[in-house]
């Protein structure tokens, strides 16, 4: 999907869609919350994926989101190492 197509599907004016998406990708600008939410919906990814600090975390977000809700709950209850609450 082109930057323009992505932008237009997310509700950005077609005349500025491509450069705006490019600026988001380059980190020159950050989308506001509503725009980021629409981008995530168009891309079919969790909103958190767009804000992941690195590729590994982004992949983990996608993997967790792909799990059935029952498995997500089981994973959350398992308290992985390093996540003990005080």
VOBA-1610 file (N, C-alpha, C; in pm, whole numbers, padded with zeros to 5 digits, always signed):
BEGIN
Unk+00085-00116+00000Unk+00000+00000+00000Unk+00091+00124+00000Unk+00055+00218-00081Unk+00136+00341-00088Unk+00109+00429+00033Unk+00199+00523+00057Unk+00179+00620+00165Unk+00050+00699+00142Unk+00026+00736+00019Unk-00094+00812-00013Unk-00219+00729+00018Unk-00220+00603-00025Unk-00335+00517+00000Unk-00360+00501+00150Unk-00253+00478+00225Unk-00265+00463+00369Unk-00325+00589+00431Unk-00270+00703+00394Unk-00320+00829+00448Unk-00466+00853+00415Unk-00503+00830+00291Unk-00642+00853+00249Unk-00736+00759+00325Unk-00698+00632+00337Unk-00782+00536+00409Unk-00795+00572+00557Unk-00695+00645+00609Unk-00698+00687+00749Unk-00765+00823+00765Unk-00818+00877+00656Unk-00893+01002+00666Unk-00812+01129+00647Unk-00692+01116+00594Unk-00608+01233+00567Unk-00637+01281+00425Unk-00644+01410+00408Unk-00671+01469+00276Unk-00573+01413+00173Unk-00625+01372+00058Unk-00542+01307-00043Unk-00427+01393-00094Unk-00440+01525-00085Unk-00336+01613-00137Unk-00216+01624-00044Unk-00233+01585+00082Unk-00122+01589+00178Unk-00092+01452+00239Unk-00167+01350+00199Unk-00155+01218+00260Unk-00015+01160+00248Unk+00042+01158+00130Unk+00173+01097+00111Unk+00283+01167+00191Unk+00295+01301+00180Unk+00402+01364+00259Unk+00381+01352+00410Unk+00256+01353+00454Unk+00231+01343+00598Unk+00271+01204+00650Unk+00232+01100+00578Unk+00270+00964+00620Unk+00422+00951+00616Unk+00485+01008+00516Unk+00631+01004+00507Unk+00694+01070+00629Unk+00641+01183+00673Unk+00694+01252+00790Unk+00674+01170+00917Unk+00562+01099+00925Unk+00541+01010+01039Unk+00644+00898+01038Unk+00665+00838+00920Unk+00760+00727+00910Unk+00903+00771+00941Unk+00938+00892+00902Unk+01073+00943+00925Unk+01093+00996+01067Unk+00984+01007+01142Unk+00993+01059+01279Unk+01001+01210+01286Unk+00975+01278+01174Unk+00977+01424+01171Unk+00859+01480+01250Unk+00744+01414+01238Unk+00622+01452+01310Unk+00560+01326+01370Unk+00477+01346+01471Unk+00402+01236+01532Unk+00253+01257+01505Unk+00181+01152+01470Unk+00037+01168+01450Unk-00031+01192+01584Unk-00141+01267+01582Unk-00219+01280+01704Unk-00285+01146+01733Unk-00345+01133+01851Unk-00401+01006+01894Unk-00507+00954+01797Unk-00597+01040+01754Unk-00704+00997+01664Unk-00649+00948+01531Unk-00550+01020+01477Unk-00490+00979+01350Unk-00416+00847+01367Unk-00342+00832+01476Unk-00270+00706+01502Unk-00368+00590+01515Unk-00480+00615+01580Unk-00582+00511+01595Unk-00636+00469+01459Unk-00663+00566+01372Unk-00713+00533+01238Unk-00606+00460+01156Unk-00480+00501+01168Unk-00372+00433+01096Unk-00362+00287+01141Unk-00367+00264+01271Unk-00360+00128+01324Unk-00476+00043+01272Unk-00594+00103+01266Unk-00711+00030+01216Unk-00692-00009+01069Unk-00645+00087+00988Unk-00622+00059+00846Unk-00516-00050+00830Unk-00411-00043+00911Unk-00301-00141+00901Unk-00333-00273+00971Unk-00445-00274+01045Unk-00488-00393+01119Unk-00383-00439+01219Unk-00334-00341+01296Unk-00239-00368+01403Unk-00288-00299+01530Unk-00247-00347+01646Unk-00283-00277+01769Unk-00218-00138+01770Unk-00284-00043+01830Unk-00229+00092+01838Unk-00090+00092+01900Unk-00068+00011+02002Unk+00062+00004+02069Unk+00175-00031+01973Unk+00144-00108+01870Unk+00245-00147+01771Unk+00310-00024+01708Unk+00231+00078+01682Unk+00284+00198+01617Unk+00380+00276+01706Unk+00372+00253+01836Unk+00454+00327+01931Unk+00563+00242+01996Unk+00580+00119+01949Unk+00683+00032+02006Unk+00821+00094+01985Unk+00905+00079+02087Unk+01037+00142+02084Unk+01136+00071+01992Unk+01112-00055+01962Unk+01202-00126+01871Unk+01125-00238+01801Unk+01188-00296+01703Unk+01122-00399+01622Unk+01086-00523+01702Unk+01170-00558+01798Unk+01143-00678+01878Unk+01015-00660+01960Unk+01001-00544+02024Unk+00880-00517+02101Unk+00758-00512+02009Unk+00773-00453+01892Unk+00663-00448+01796Unk+00617-00589+01759Unk+00712-00679+01736Unk+00676-00818+01703Unk+00606-00887+01820Unk+00649-00856+01942Unk+00585-00915+02059Unk+00440-00866+02072Unk+00420-00739+02044Unk+00284-00682+02049Unk+00195-00754+01948Unk+00245-00773+01827Unk+00167-00843+01724Unk+00138-00987+01765Unk+00238-01054+01821Unk+00222-01194+01861Unk+00118-01206+01973Unk+00125-01117+02071Unk+00029-01120+02181Unk-00112-01092+02130Unk-00124-00992+02044Unk-00256-00956+01991Unk-00317-01069+01908Unk-00233-01152+01848Unk-00282-01262+01764Unk-00332-01380+01846Unk-00295-01385+01975Unk-00340-01495+02060Unk-00489-01483+02089Unk-00557-01597+02102Unk-00696-01591+02147Unk-00702-01528+02287Unk-00811-01464+02320Unk-00825-01394+02449Unk-00794-01485+02567Unk-00835-01610+02560Unk-00808-01704+02669Unk-00658-01722+02691Unk-00582-01733+02583Unk-00437-01747+02595Unk-00372-01617+02642Unk-00425-01503+02600Unk-00375-01375+02650Unk-00391-01369+02802Unk-00509-01406+02849Unk-00536-01403+02994Unk-00443-01499+03068Unk-00423-01618+03014Unk-00334-01716+03078Unk-00192-01662+03083Unk-00148-01600+02977Unk-00013-01543+02975Unk+00001-01432+03079Unk-00099-01347+03087Unk-00094-01238+03185Unk-00093-01292+03328Unk-00164-01398+03354Unk-00166-01458+03488Unk-00037-01529+03521Unk+00040-01570+03420Unk+00162-01647+03443Unk+00276-01561+03498Unk+00263-01428+03494Unk+00364-01335+03546Unk+00504-01372+03497Unk+00537-01347+03371Unk+00670-01378+03319Unk+00781-01316+03405Unk+00898-01377+03404Unk+01012-01330+03483Unk+01038-01182+03459Unk+01066-01113+03569Unk+01098-00970+03557Unk+00978-00879+03561Unk+00859-00936+03579Unk+00739-00850+03580Unk+00669-00851+03715Unk+00737-00902+03819Unk+00677-00906+03952Unk+00644-00765+03999Unk+00521-00745+04042Unk+00480-00617+04095Unk+00522-00606+04241Unk+00556-00486+04282Unk+00600-00466+04422Unk+00480-00465+04515
//
